[in-house]
Every structure is written in C-alpha cells, then in structure tokens.
Amino acid sequence: MLRRDADDPHRRFLLVIRQYRSGPVSFPKGHVEFGETEIETAEREVFEETAVRIKIRSAFRETIRYSPAKGVEKDVVYFLAYTDRREICPRRGEIAEAFWVDVSRANEVLDHANDRHVLKMALQYIASEEGVKV
C-alpha cells in the first residue's frame, strides 16, 4: 500500500503494521474468506486492519512461500495499491500499531527479508511502469 506525498508526487509512503507490541513490522495481510478472490481478500484485510480503503488496480502480484513452523508452509500473495488517505485506525486487539513510513526508509523498518524483497519487486515494477531506472 503506497501513498504519494501531496506536495511531492515522487515521494511515496508505505503502509505497515505491527501486529502486537514489540512484534515485527510488516505489511497488512490475512486469510481468504469463502467466496473471495485474492484481490477482494487484500482489500478487505487492509481495511479491517487499518481502516484504509483501497482498490487494487495494478497487475503487480508477488507470492512468497515461507514456513512459520516445522512441517507448515504458507503462501502469501502481495499486491500493489495506492491511496490518498493519510488517516489510519489500527484494529484494536489485533494490530498494535499502523503507520506510514517513507519508502526511502522502509528497509530500515521492515523486519522480514521477504517483505523487503516484495518491496524491491514492487518498486522495480513501479519504475518500469513510469519508465525510470531503479
């Protein structure tokens, strides 16, 4: 989830969350509910966790597979979305903190290598769409 700065359209901010106090900083995400598409899930989860409404209108899609426990594998699908909304309201009881971080500082804030990889891929995708070199 990216937001452009109103005064400088080249400056972008990334929406990140911390699910519990002193937990890792990562992207909003969640589980697919019955009858939902992946995109509907992403839009719903971002809203439920942060109160930020989004619409995914990008072809960017990145899948990360990881193992949270021995014998367990999970796939997480990431999308790219933009919003103009600055206000965030973290979901009480589930999200300890949600905040915007300048993309130039995002690698310092994101705790998981997988998230940093997804951000790198998203920024390369944006650059190719805009015709600029990363």
N, C-alpha and C positions, 0 to 999 in steps of 0.2 A: 504494500500500500504506500503510494507516494503522494506527496502534496507539494505543489510548486509554491515558491515564495511569491507573494503578491507584487512585491517591488522588483524582484529579480527572477524572471521565469526560468533561468538556467540553474538557479539554486533549488534543490529538492530536499524534502524531509521524508524520512521513513517512519512508519508507524510500527512500534514494537511494544511488547508486553513482558511483564514479569508475573508469572502465574501465582507465585507465593513469595512471601517475604524472604529475601536473600536468595531466591531461586535464580535460574538462568534467564537472561533476556533473550527473547526470540520473537518470531512472528506469530500473529494470531492464527490459530488453526483448530480443527476439530473433526468430528466424525460425521460421515454421511448418514442422513436420516432416510428412512424408507421413501422411495419415490423421487428423491432429489438427484439432480445432476451434480457433478463435481463443482461446477461454477455456482450453482444455487447454494451448495454447502458453503463454499468460500464466502459468498456474500452474506449469508445468514450468520456464520460464525464470527466474522469481523464485526457485524452489528451487535451480536449478543455479547461479545467480549469487550467492546469499546464504545458502542452506541454511534459508531461512524457508519453511515450508509455508503455503499459502494456499488458500482456496476462495472463488471469486468468487460472491457471492450478491446482487449489485446489478444493476439494469438500466442503470446508467451505462455509456456507451460513447462514446468520443470518438475521431475519426480525424483525424490530422494528415498532410498531404502536404507533403513537402519535397524539395529537390534537393541531394543531397550532392556531386554533380559535374555538369558540363555534360552535358546530354542524358540524365541519370539522374533518375528520380523514384521516391520511395519513399512508401508509406503505412504509418503506424504507428498501430495501434489500441490505445487505452488503456482499462483497466477500473478499477473501484474495488473494493478488497478490504480487509478488516480482519484483524488477527491480534492475539493476546495475547503472542506470543513476542517477547522482548527480544533474545535471543542471535542474532548474525549471524556467519556464517563466509564471507567473500568467497572466491570460487572462485580458487584460486591460478593464476597465469599468465594469467588473463583479467580479473579485477577487482582493481584496486589497493586499493580501499577501499570499504566499505559502512558506512553509519551512519544513525542516526535523527536527524532534525532536527525541532525544534518547528515545527509548521505556521505559527506566527506569524513564524518566521524563514526559511521556505522560499524566499521570493522573493529573499532575500539570497544564498542558497546555489545555487539552480538557475541554470545558466549559459545555457540556451537559452530564448528567448522562447516557443517552442512549449510547453515544459514548464511555464512559468509560466501560460500560457493554459489548459492542461489542468488544472492545479491549481485555477485560478479556477473553471473549469466544474464540477469535482468538488465544490468547497466550496459552490458555489451549489446543486448537486444535493442535497448533504447537508442544507443549510439548508432546502430545500423539503421534504424528507422529514421533518425534525424540526419543521417549522412555525416556523422562526425567520428573521428578516431578516438578510441578509449586509451 
